[in-house]
């Protein structure tokens, strides 16, 4: 079994994670999440990967764009190496149990917990009164996504750590309030060299789909020329690369590019620096471009091919949803029984 899921918990190891179908899939999503999803796919453990369309609508989405982005994300999952026969791939809204459990969790989680979430503060900004109620309750739905499957392990990027801590708090409070051991205390799996990929234009900002500058990110649909151009223009400093990770501490842009290289090459930052220490960026950037194109171009080509067969994508999502519901329904039923709902 995968080392990341060694556990002493009495719950059977099961992996769940999700990505929002809002805007483009970018290199941060790929290295921080999707590539890790593929690494965790295994024959002897259930893995569920979800396109969280209900999370996406916590901020306005044009319906046509949402439909397209959901299918494109599914194409991205498969093109990156997820096998619909091994992993359960589906979109969240097709499994109503997520929303049903989220309501229960809305009644378990406290307003103060939600108010502390940095993603809420960032996304709602100064105008919290005008943000949707769904955006505020977002982490309770996320906890429901995970716990409706009794998932024990959740691969994510660094920015989701706080939400996963809240998921644990919700499970602990539910178990405590009802005097049960019903929900597992989920382990975040935040691993690899690129758990926080930064903007190519500003090493202090996360690479994100909401950055107005397209040059700040590499999209999974970018072609080879665009990838090379963005890396060529990426912000750096004038110094040569150090030969040890310590030398990157005060150099956010340099560190970001080395992290990206290490994650794409499936190696460590130390191993990369042992190789490229002493080189100038004029030499390192073309190496990074070549590696990025080698790894990403086949994914974008395959995504484009899969997008030609929309019916097949819809069939995969529907069949994934059926399999997901088989796991979710008995867990929801048990939860309703615990809570005291008649007819559960
Ligand atoms: P989302 O859609 O914003 O991002 C999807 C995944 O990509 C990771 N990620 C990054 N990793 C490294 N560097 C970056 N710059 C970067 N940007 C994004 C995120 O950490 C995430 O793993 N709330 C989640 C979606 C979600 C979910 C869940 C995740 C809903 N329910 C249940 C896990 C389990 C989100 O907004 O991800």
Boltz pocket constraint, residues with backbone or C-beta under 6 A from the ligand:
constraints:
  - pocket:
      binder: B
      contacts: [[A, 16], [A, 17], [A, 18], [A, 19], [A, 20], [A, 21], [A, 27], [A, 28], [A, 29], [A, 30], [A, 31], [A, 32], [A, 33], [A, 34], [A, 52], [A, 55], [A, 141], [A, 142], [A, 143], [A, 145], [A, 146], [A, 154], [A, 155], [A, 156], [A, 157], [A, 158], [A, 159], [A, 160], [A, 163], [A, 194], [A, 195], [A, 196], [A, 197], [A, 198], [A, 206], [A, 207], [A, 208]]
      max_distance: 6.0
